Amino acid sequence: MPLTKELVIEGKNYLPMVRAIAKSEWERARRLISYDEAESAVLLGLSKCLSEYDPARGKFSSYASYRMRYSVRDVVDSERRRLRVVSYQDVETDCNDFRTDGLELRTKRREIVQQILALMERCLSSRQRYVIARYYLDEATVGEIAEELDISATTIAAWKRRGLSELRRQMVWRNCGMGQLPWSSED
């Protein structure tokens, strides 16, 4: 008796296998596709298997599971290609925006740095100002500053931490006219 679609469907319920494959493939690519998309792709793969299956090829479930897995992987690959195109377009747009707004960004950054330096002058000790200026403006490491001042790196790190904490506190209290600051969350 030849194997027909009806016999395959009636002879075995493939829904548990569909759900298991959809779940395992979705867990591998959950950032790219939803579970429903994975399950739909698996069902589509099962549908193709039923129409293309040849009993001479072997066991139906082995053939079907392979085809169902790869139908989900095809969906994932097409989503990756779509995201690659979108991200390239976003980067190109961002670069164009940066070229036009570059002068404004540099001017705003300069203003913020001047406000921070003025605040440092008002509220930090001379050693905290020195450590923070060397670390952030001159890009010296804590070790280099410690060696330069002949003090332990732990002490330098503590001065830096306390100075930054005081700056944050002063900026919140005074609001400095700068709005939301990028470092306003606690480290």
N, C-alpha and C positions, 0 to 999 in steps of 0.2 A: 504494500500500500504506500503510495507516494506521500511525502511530507508536504502538507499544504499550510497556508497561513492559519486557517481555522484550526487544524490539528495542533499547531504550535501554540496558538493562543489558548485553546481549550485544555491542552495537555499540561500546561504549566503556567502558573501566574508569575510573570516577570516583574511585577511592581516592586517587590522587595529588592530585587537586583537593581532596578532603575533607581530606587531611592538610595541604595548603598553607593552606587557609582556616582550619582549626583552629589551626594554628601562628601565623598572622598575627593572628588575633583574640585568641588566648591571650596573645600578647606585649603587646597593647594593654591587657589587663585581668588580668595575671598575679597581681595582689594580691587579686583578687576570686574568681577561679575557677581550678580546676586544668586542666591540659591535657586530661585525660580528660573532664572536664565539657564543655570546648569541642568536643572531637571528637564526643562524644555528641550535643551540640546540632546540630552540622553534619550528622551522619548522620540525625537526626530531620528537619532541614530538607530533606535530599535525599529522604527518604522521602515527605514531603509534596509535594515537587515532582513526584515520579513519579506520585503519585495525582491531582494537580491540573493537570498540564501540558496545554496546548492547543497543537498544532503551528502553529496560525494565529498564535500570539503571537510566533513567531520562533525563534531558535536556543535549543536546550535548555540548553546549558552557560551561556549568559549569564543566562537565567532562573534556573537552579539556583544559580549562584554568588551572585547577589543574595539569594535566599531563604536560602541556607545562612549567609551572613554575618549576616543579620538575625536568624536563629534564635539565634545565639550572643549577639548584642547584647541580645536579649530576656532571655536567662538572666542576663547581666551586670546589666541594669537591675533585674531582680527581686532579685538579690543586693544591689544598692545599696539598694533600698527596705527589705530585711530588715535590713541593717546600720544604716540610719538609725533604725529603730524600736528596735533593740537599744541603740544608743548613747544615744538619748534616755532609755530606761529606766535605763541605767547612770548617766547624769548626774543623773537624779532621785534615784536611790538614794544616790549620793555626796553630794548636797546634804543629804539627810535625815540621813546619817551625820555630816556636818560640823556640822549644827545641834546634834546631841546630843553630839558629841565636841569641840565648839569650845572649851569652857572647859578641857578636859584638854590640848588642843593648845597653847593660849596659856600654860598653866602650865608645860608641858614646855619650850616655847620659852624662856620666861623663865629657867628653871633652866639651860638650856644656855648662854644668853647670859651669865649670872652666872659659870658655870664658865670660859667662854672669857675673860671679863674678868679673872678671878683668875689664870688662866694667863698672859695677856698681861702682867700686872703682875710676875709672877715671872721671865719668860724673855725679854722684849723690851726693847730700848732705849727711852728716852723718845720719841725721834723716830719710831721704828716704831710705838709705841703710839698716838701722836698721829695719824699718817697713817692708820692702819687704823681708828681710832675715827671720825675725820672722814669717811673714805670710806664706811664701812659703817653707822655709826650716824647720822651727820648727812647722809649721802648727798651729800657734796660731791664734785665731780669732781677728777681729778688736777690738771687745769689750775687750778682754783680754789684748791686747797691750795698749789700751786707759787706762784701769785701772792700768796697770803696770807703765805707764808714767804719770798718773794723768792728762790726757788731754782728751778732748771730742772725742768720736768715729768719729764724723764728720771730725774733724781735721786729725785724723789718716787716714781715708778713702781718704781724699784729698791728703795727702802726698803720699800715696800708688798710687793713680791715676796719680798724676803728675810725680812720679818716673817712673812708667811703661810707661807713655807717652814719657818721655825723653829717656828711654832705647830703645823703638821702633824707635824713631827718630834717635838715634845714630847708631842703627843696620842697618837701611836703608842707612844712609849716609856712614857709614864705611864698610858696607856689611860684616863685621866680618868673612868672609870666611866660613859662615855656610850655605849658600844657602837659600832656602825657609824655613821660620820659621813657626811653627804651630800657633803662636799667631799674625801673621803679619797683620791680618785684624783688623779693629777698633772694639772695644767692644761697 
